[in-house]
Amino acid sequence: MRHPIDFQNIYNQYHILVYNVALHYVQNIEDAEEITQDVFVQVHGSLEKFQEKSSVKTWLYRITINKSLDFIKHKNSKKRLFIFGNKSQNEAEYLNSSNFEHPGILLENKEKAAQLYAVINELSENQKTAFILSKIDGLSNPEIAAIMQLSVSSVESLIFRAKATLKEKLAKKFEAYRKKK
């Protein structure tokens, strides 16, 4: 017999994890809070359908990553609409939407972190997800494989390509920075 899963326990145990994962994707406190709320609204609504084929933690990672990627796509499409002439009442929101705001990073490191995240944000969705889960969240490749529903070797390949791309792009940025001085 299945044990009923208690929403409050899930929220208490995982809300910080969900918030942090969302924050790694959007680098903005308010956006991460909105995504966290959306994740738990979905979890609450689909708790009875959860089949326990994966752990609750893996399930929450999947939902959070999907919500974060959807949020970014939606925000980018709004930016494009604004750029191409559809005026909005929220003009300031679009103009300020790329503000880097990550509470876990010291003030003196914000500029460097913003540059690093800008390059991370240029990765493909799968490379970005594998890299964040591995290098920022510190998950093992088998854990990442379960979350992304890929083989371990696919995850290893994604991380390898993400690191190579980041190294190349950061080297170019550093070179351009040195030429300015």
Backbone as JSON, one array per atom type, in Angstrom:
{
  "sequence": "MRHPIDFQNIYNQYHILVYNVALHYVQNIEDAEEITQDVFVQVHGSLEKFQEKSSVKTWLYRITINKSLDFIKHKNSKKRLFIFGNKSQNEAEYLNSSNFEHPGILLENKEKAAQLYAVINELSENQKTAFILSKIDGLSNPEIAAIMQLSVSSVESLIFRAKATLKEKLAKKFEAYRKKK",
  "N": [[0.83, -1.19, 0.0], [0.53, 2.21, -0.84], [2.14, 4.95, 0.74], [0.62, 7.91, 1.83], [1.66, 11.0, 0.45], [2.79, 13.83, 2.01], [2.08, 17.12, 1.41], [2.92, 19.42, 2.86], [5.19, 18.48, 4.22], [6.87, 17.92, 2.03], [7.15, 20.5, 0.98], [8.38, 21.84, 3.18], [10.77, 20.4, 3.34], [11.96, 20.74, 0.8], [11.71, 23.35, -0.28], [13.77, 25.28, -0.25], [15.76, 24.12, -1.81], [14.42, 24.01, -4.3], [14.04, 26.75, -4.77], [16.75, 27.59, -4.91], [17.67, 26.17, -7.19], [16.03, 27.31, -9.17], [16.96, 29.93, -8.96], [19.58, 29.65, -9.9], [19.07, 29.39, -12.57], [17.69, 31.77, -13.36], [18.85, 33.94, -12.06], [17.75, 35.98, -10.48], [16.1, 37.25, -7.74], [13.28, 37.77, -7.3], [12.14, 36.55, -9.56], [12.97, 33.9, -9.16], [11.58, 33.35, -6.83], [8.97, 33.48, -7.81], [8.98, 31.32, -9.62], [9.45, 29.24, -7.81], [7.08, 29.32, -6.34], [5.28, 28.65, -8.42], [6.16, 26.04, -8.97], [5.48, 24.67, -6.6], [2.74, 25.01, -6.59], [2.07, 23.45, -8.8], [3.04, 20.97, -7.86], [1.39, 20.55, -5.65], [-1.06, 20.29, -6.96], [-0.65, 17.98, -8.44], [0.11, 15.93, -6.81], [-1.3, 13.61, -6.05], [-1.15, 12.16, -8.37], [1.48, 11.49, -8.55], [3.69, 8.93, -9.13], [5.78, 7.73, -7.87], [7.9, 6.64, -9.31], [10.29, 7.77, -9.48], [12.44, 9.48, -7.13], [11.08, 11.88, -4.79], [12.65, 14.13, -4.7], [14.04, 14.04, -7.18], [11.85, 14.28, -8.9], [10.98, 16.86, -8.17], [13.22, 18.37, -8.97], [13.03, 18.0, -11.78], [10.55, 19.27, -12.35], [11.13, 21.87, -11.47], [13.3, 22.63, -13.12], [12.04, 22.51, -15.64], [10.01, 24.46, -15.27], [11.65, 26.69, -14.85], [13.06, 26.89, -17.3], [10.87, 27.3, -19.01], [9.97, 29.74, -17.98], [12.13, 31.43, -18.62], [12.03, 31.27, -21.45], [9.5, 32.42, -21.89], [9.91, 34.98, -20.84], [11.94, 35.88, -22.54], [10.55, 35.88, -24.97], [8.7, 37.88, -24.46], [10.47, 40.03, -24.23], [11.4, 40.14, -26.87], [9.02, 40.82, -28.2], [8.64, 43.38, -27.15], [10.95, 44.7, -28.05], [10.5, 44.65, -30.78], [8.53, 46.54, -31.13], [5.95, 46.31, -29.9], [4.53, 48.08, -27.62], [4.41, 48.19, -24.06], [2.77, 48.36, -20.87], [4.51, 47.74, -18.92], [7.12, 48.73, -19.35], [9.51, 49.42, -18.0], [10.03, 47.03, -16.66], [10.83, 45.28, -18.71], [13.09, 46.58, -19.64], [14.77, 46.4, -17.48], [15.11, 43.74, -17.0], [17.32, 42.1, -17.15], [18.9, 42.34, -14.96], [21.42, 41.28, -12.81], [21.11, 39.36, -10.02], [21.96, 37.77, -7.36], [21.78, 36.34, -4.34], [23.65, 34.71, -3.06], [26.18, 35.44, -3.72], [29.02, 37.32, -3.09], [29.23, 40.89, -2.89], [31.56, 42.06, -4.08], [32.21, 40.12, -5.9], [30.19, 40.06, -7.73], [30.22, 41.18, -10.36], [32.01, 39.51, -11.78], [30.71, 37.06, -11.42], [28.3, 37.63, -12.73], [29.22, 37.85, -15.34], [30.12, 35.23, -15.76], [27.71, 33.77, -15.44], [26.33, 34.9, -17.58], [27.62, 33.74, -19.74], [27.14, 31.03, -19.17], [24.41, 31.06, -19.54], [24.27, 31.14, -22.28], [24.63, 28.58, -23.15], [23.29, 25.52, -24.59], [20.01, 24.3, -23.68], [20.1, 21.67, -22.52], [22.88, 21.34, -22.02], [23.31, 23.46, -20.28], [21.63, 22.75, -18.14], [22.77, 20.27, -17.31], [25.34, 21.17, -16.61], [24.8, 23.09, -14.55], [23.54, 21.43, -12.63], [25.63, 19.67, -12.09], [28.08, 21.19, -11.56], [27.33, 23.41, -10.04], [25.19, 22.7, -8.32], [26.3, 20.36, -7.43], [25.63, 17.66, -7.91], [25.78, 14.11, -8.57], [26.74, 12.36, -11.58], [25.02, 10.07, -12.12], [22.74, 10.92, -10.62], [22.05, 13.24, -11.99], [21.5, 12.14, -14.48], [19.17, 10.7, -13.87], [17.43, 12.81, -13.22], [17.38, 14.28, -15.62], [16.5, 12.36, -17.3], [18.2, 10.85, -18.97], [20.97, 8.9, -20.28], [23.86, 8.03, -18.29], [26.24, 8.35, -19.7], [25.44, 10.18, -21.66], [24.97, 12.41, -20.08], [27.57, 12.85, -19.12], [28.8, 13.55, -21.53], [27.38, 15.9, -22.17], [28.18, 17.58, -20.05], [30.93, 17.67, -20.5], [30.99, 18.94, -23.06], [29.75, 21.34, -22.37], [31.61, 22.44, -20.56], [33.8, 22.75, -22.29], [32.77, 24.61, -24.14], [32.23, 26.76, -22.42], [34.84, 27.33, -21.54], [36.03, 28.16, -23.94], [34.42, 30.41, -24.65], [34.73, 32.06, -22.4], [37.48, 32.49, -22.52], [37.62, 34.04, -24.86], [36.16, 36.31, -24.0], [37.86, 37.16, -21.94], [40.15, 37.76, -23.38], [39.22, 39.86, -25.0], [38.67, 41.66, -22.95], [41.23, 42.13, -21.94], [42.38, 43.45, -24.12], [41.08, 45.86, -24.04], [42.25, 47.21, -21.94]],
  "CA": [[0.0, 0.0, 0.0], [1.29, 3.45, -0.93], [2.01, 5.91, 1.82], [0.25, 9.22, 1.3], [2.75, 11.96, 0.5], [2.3, 15.04, 2.64], [2.55, 18.32, 0.72], [3.63, 20.31, 3.79], [6.53, 17.91, 4.44], [7.64, 18.14, 0.81], [7.47, 21.93, 0.93], [9.35, 22.14, 4.24], [12.05, 19.75, 3.06], [12.57, 21.04, -0.5], [11.48, 24.68, -0.86], [15.04, 25.99, -0.44], [16.39, 23.49, -2.97], [13.69, 24.46, -5.5], [14.38, 28.16, -4.93], [18.14, 27.71, -5.36], [17.76, 25.7, -8.57], [15.42, 28.36, -10.0], [17.86, 31.08, -8.92], [20.72, 29.37, -10.78], [18.62, 29.59, -13.95], [17.22, 33.12, -13.69], [19.71, 34.92, -11.39], [16.95, 37.1, -10.02], [15.39, 36.79, -6.56], [11.82, 37.78, -7.49], [11.79, 35.53, -10.56], [13.16, 32.6, -8.51], [10.45, 33.18, -5.9], [7.78, 33.19, -8.62], [9.12, 29.96, -10.12], [9.27, 28.36, -6.66], [5.64, 29.27, -6.08], [4.66, 27.88, -9.51], [6.53, 24.63, -8.79], [4.71, 24.06, -5.52], [1.34, 24.96, -7.02], [1.97, 22.25, -9.64], [3.24, 19.8, -7.01], [0.16, 20.38, -4.86], [-2.11, 19.82, -7.85], [-0.39, 16.67, -9.05], [0.65, 15.04, -5.79], [-2.0, 12.32, -6.08], [-0.75, 11.45, -9.59], [2.89, 11.12, -8.44], [3.73, 7.46, -9.1], [6.97, 7.3, -7.14], [8.86, 5.94, -10.16], [11.54, 8.41, -9.11], [12.33, 10.07, -5.8], [10.41, 13.18, -4.75], [13.68, 15.12, -5.02], [14.24, 14.0, -8.63], [10.62, 14.82, -9.47], [11.0, 18.31, -7.96], [14.24, 18.93, -9.86], [12.47, 18.03, -13.14], [9.52, 20.31, -12.42], [11.79, 23.17, -11.3], [14.06, 22.91, -14.33], [11.07, 22.81, -16.7], [9.39, 25.76, -14.97], [12.68, 27.72, -15.04], [13.28, 27.04, -18.74], [9.65, 27.92, -19.56], [9.97, 31.13, -17.53], [13.12, 32.13, -19.44], [11.49, 31.37, -22.82], [8.4, 33.37, -21.85], [10.49, 36.31, -20.62], [12.64, 36.25, -23.77], [9.57, 36.2, -26.02], [8.18, 39.2, -24.1], [11.5, 41.01, -24.6], [11.38, 40.28, -28.34], [7.82, 41.59, -28.55], [8.88, 44.76, -26.8], [11.99, 45.22, -28.94], [9.95, 44.83, -32.11], [7.56, 47.6, -31.24], [4.7, 46.21, -29.15], [4.7, 48.78, -26.35], [3.75, 47.57, -22.92], [2.74, 49.2, -19.68], [5.63, 47.34, -18.06], [8.35, 49.03, -20.09], [10.67, 49.34, -17.1], [10.28, 45.62, -16.36], [11.59, 44.7, -19.82], [14.39, 47.21, -19.74], [15.59, 46.02, -16.33], [14.93, 42.32, -16.73], [18.56, 41.33, -17.15], [19.68, 42.65, -13.77], [21.97, 40.11, -12.14], [20.8, 39.49, -8.6], [22.12, 36.44, -6.77], [22.15, 36.63, -2.95], [24.74, 33.86, -2.57], [27.46, 35.9, -4.26], [29.47, 38.54, -2.44], [29.14, 42.09, -3.72], [32.77, 42.27, -4.88], [32.29, 39.08, -6.94], [28.97, 40.1, -8.56], [30.52, 41.44, -11.77], [32.59, 38.28, -12.33], [29.65, 36.05, -11.45], [27.35, 38.01, -13.78], [29.85, 37.49, -16.62], [30.11, 33.77, -15.85], [26.32, 33.35, -15.7], [25.96, 35.32, -18.93], [28.15, 32.72, -20.64], [26.39, 29.81, -18.88], [23.09, 31.23, -20.15], [24.38, 30.95, -23.74], [24.68, 27.15, -23.44], [22.02, 24.89, -24.94], [19.25, 23.96, -22.46], [20.61, 20.44, -21.89], [24.22, 21.58, -21.49], [23.14, 24.35, -19.13], [21.05, 21.97, -17.04], [23.78, 19.31, -16.83], [26.42, 21.93, -15.98], [24.31, 23.64, -13.28], [23.32, 20.34, -11.67], [26.91, 19.09, -11.73], [29.11, 22.08, -11.04], [26.8, 24.38, -9.08], [24.45, 21.97, -7.29], [27.16, 19.29, -6.93], [25.02, 16.34, -8.03], [26.57, 13.1, -9.29], [26.24, 12.09, -12.94], [23.81, 9.23, -12.08], [21.61, 11.72, -10.17], [21.7, 14.13, -13.1], [20.88, 11.28, -15.51], [17.79, 10.42, -13.43], [16.65, 14.05, -13.32], [17.22, 14.67, -17.03], [16.02, 11.18, -18.01], [19.21, 10.53, -19.98], [21.97, 7.94, -19.81], [25.0, 8.65, -17.62], [27.21, 8.76, -20.72], [24.92, 11.4, -22.28], [25.22, 13.49, -19.12], [29.01, 13.11, -19.15], [29.06, 14.25, -22.78], [26.83, 17.26, -22.05], [29.04, 18.34, -19.15], [32.19, 17.87, -21.21], [30.78, 19.97, -24.09], [29.45, 22.61, -21.68], [32.88, 22.97, -20.05], [34.61, 23.18, -23.44], [32.15, 25.83, -24.66], [32.48, 27.83, -21.44], [36.26, 27.66, -21.58], [36.26, 28.91, -25.18], [33.74, 31.72, -24.59], [35.37, 32.87, -21.36], [38.8, 32.9, -23.04], [37.37, 35.15, -25.78], [35.79, 37.47, -23.2], [39.04, 37.6, -21.23], [41.01, 38.35, -24.4], [38.62, 41.16, -25.34], [38.84, 42.51, -21.77], [42.66, 42.52, -21.87], [42.65, 44.4, -25.2], [40.51, 47.15, -23.63], [43.1, 47.86, -20.93]],
  "C": [[0.87, 1.26, 0.0], [1.06, 4.33, 0.29], [1.59, 7.24, 1.22], [1.42, 10.2, 1.47], [2.17, 13.28, 0.99], [2.92, 16.27, 1.97], [3.39, 19.2, 1.64], [5.04, 19.8, 4.07], [7.43, 18.12, 3.22], [8.08, 19.6, 0.73], [8.56, 22.27, 1.95], [10.74, 21.59, 3.91], [12.74, 20.31, 1.81], [12.4, 22.47, -1.01], [12.77, 25.46, -1.09], [15.78, 25.43, -1.65], [15.74, 23.99, -4.26], [14.04, 25.92, -5.8], [15.79, 28.33, -5.48], [18.32, 27.26, -6.81], [17.19, 26.77, -9.51], [16.35, 29.57, -10.07], [19.08, 30.88, -9.82], [20.33, 29.6, -12.25], [18.33, 31.05, -14.27], [18.03, 34.24, -13.06], [18.95, 36.17, -10.94], [16.04, 36.59, -8.9], [13.88, 36.7, -6.78], [11.38, 36.71, -8.48], [11.91, 34.13, -9.95], [12.03, 32.32, -7.52], [9.18, 32.82, -6.66], [7.82, 31.75, -9.14], [8.89, 28.96, -8.99], [7.79, 28.21, -6.33], [4.92, 28.44, -7.15], [4.93, 26.38, -9.36], [5.64, 24.0, -7.73], [3.21, 24.08, -5.78], [1.13, 23.71, -7.87], [2.1, 20.99, -8.79], [1.96, 19.52, -6.21], [-0.96, 19.8, -5.72], [-1.89, 18.43, -8.41], [0.19, 15.65, -8.08], [0.01, 13.66, -5.82], [-1.6, 11.49, -7.29], [0.71, 10.99, -9.54], [3.0, 9.62, -8.21], [4.93, 6.88, -8.39], [7.88, 6.41, -7.98], [10.25, 6.54, -9.96], [11.36, 8.98, -7.71], [11.6, 11.41, -5.9], [11.41, 14.26, -5.16], [13.92, 15.19, -6.53], [13.04, 14.61, -9.35], [10.59, 16.35, -9.34], [12.05, 18.99, -8.83], [13.67, 19.07, -11.28], [11.46, 19.16, -13.3], [10.18, 21.69, -12.38], [12.56, 23.57, -12.56], [13.11, 23.28, -15.46], [10.41, 24.16, -16.5], [10.39, 26.9, -15.22], [12.92, 27.97, -16.52], [12.08, 27.7, -19.41], [9.59, 29.4, -19.2], [10.92, 31.96, -18.39], [12.61, 32.32, -20.86], [10.39, 32.43, -22.88], [8.93, 34.8, -21.72], [11.21, 36.79, -21.88], [11.66, 36.6, -24.89], [8.92, 37.55, -25.73], [9.17, 40.29, -24.49], [11.49, 41.25, -26.1], [10.18, 41.08, -28.79], [8.04, 43.06, -28.28], [9.88, 45.4, -27.76], [11.43, 45.5, -30.33], [8.71, 45.7, -32.14], [6.26, 47.45, -30.48], [4.92, 46.82, -27.77], [3.9, 48.09, -25.25], [3.71, 48.56, -21.78], [3.93, 48.91, -18.79], [6.97, 47.59, -18.74], [9.58, 48.89, -19.2], [11.03, 47.89, -16.78], [11.14, 45.0, -17.46], [12.99, 45.28, -19.9], [15.32, 46.78, -18.62], [15.62, 44.52, -16.08], [16.22, 41.52, -16.72], [19.44, 41.65, -15.94], [20.13, 41.36, -13.09], [21.79, 40.3, -10.65], [20.84, 38.11, -7.97], [22.63, 36.62, -5.34], [23.32, 35.8, -2.42], [26.11, 34.33, -3.02], [27.81, 37.24, -3.62], [29.49, 39.71, -3.41], [30.35, 42.27, -4.63], [32.94, 41.22, -5.99], [31.12, 39.14, -7.92], [29.28, 40.29, -10.04], [31.09, 40.19, -12.45], [31.52, 37.2, -12.46], [28.64, 36.35, -12.55], [27.91, 37.64, -15.15], [29.83, 35.97, -16.81], [28.7, 33.27, -16.17], [25.86, 33.77, -17.09], [26.43, 34.28, -19.95], [27.42, 31.39, -20.42], [25.02, 29.88, -19.57], [23.09, 31.09, -21.67], [24.44, 29.47, -24.13], [23.32, 26.65, -23.89], [21.32, 24.5, -23.63], [19.82, 22.74, -21.76], [22.0, 20.63, -21.31], [24.14, 22.44, -20.23], [22.63, 23.57, -17.92], [22.09, 21.01, -16.46], [24.89, 20.04, -16.08], [25.98, 22.47, -14.62], [24.16, 22.54, -12.24], [24.64, 19.75, -11.19], [27.81, 20.06, -10.97], [28.6, 23.08, -10.01], [26.05, 23.66, -7.96], [25.24, 20.79, -6.73], [26.56, 17.9, -6.98], [25.94, 15.4, -8.81], [25.96, 12.9, -10.68], [25.03, 11.14, -12.94], [22.57, 10.0, -11.6], [21.11, 12.64, -11.29], [20.99, 13.33, -14.2], [19.43, 10.98, -15.14], [16.91, 11.65, -13.59], [16.35, 14.39, -14.77], [16.66, 13.54, -17.89], [16.89, 10.87, -19.23], [20.14, 9.45, -19.42], [23.1, 8.72, -19.13], [26.01, 9.13, -18.65], [26.74, 10.02, -21.46], [25.17, 12.61, -21.37], [26.71, 13.86, -19.13], [29.39, 13.91, -20.4], [28.57, 15.7, -22.71], [27.72, 18.13, -21.16], [30.37, 18.65, -19.82], [32.06, 18.99, -22.25], [30.49, 21.33, -23.47], [30.76, 23.25, -21.18], [33.77, 23.48, -21.19], [34.08, 24.5, -24.01], [32.41, 27.0, -23.71], [33.93, 28.29, -21.47], [36.58, 28.54, -22.79], [35.66, 30.32, -25.09], [34.37, 32.63, -23.53], [36.75, 33.34, -21.8], [38.64, 34.08, -24.0], [37.01, 36.43, -25.03], [37.01, 38.05, -22.49], [40.0, 38.31, -22.18], [40.51, 39.74, -24.78], [38.79, 42.15, -24.19], [40.28, 43.01, -21.68], [42.99, 43.55, -22.94], [42.13, 45.79, -24.85], [41.45, 47.91, -22.72], [44.31, 48.5, -21.5]]
}
